[in-house]
Amino acid sequence: MLASLARTLHVGVLADCFFDPGTAICLKQATKNDGKMPLTALRQPTRSNACITARHRPAWSRSAEDAKISLREKRLSPLQRTIVKQDLQRIEAVLGGLDRRTEAA
């Protein structure tokens, strides 16, 4: 009975995934899939079935540092710079959420 209620946890670098085929964004983006497993290459760690914990913080911190280093590059086009800045904002929002949860605990 419990097995039918439980969802499978798929461990990831940026987030863990409580895979639910009905709400999985990765499956909606795929052209071919059987719907039984998450498609990790299409995973969006800040949406849907994702679970980000303090264990994931080092990877998010490294991503923020990489984005900051990229922004120092003079050869970035305006479009590339905008995209990296948007990604950095998303990363910083995740880190801020992790920090707030840590402070509340």
Disulfide bonds with the S-S distance in Angstrom:
none
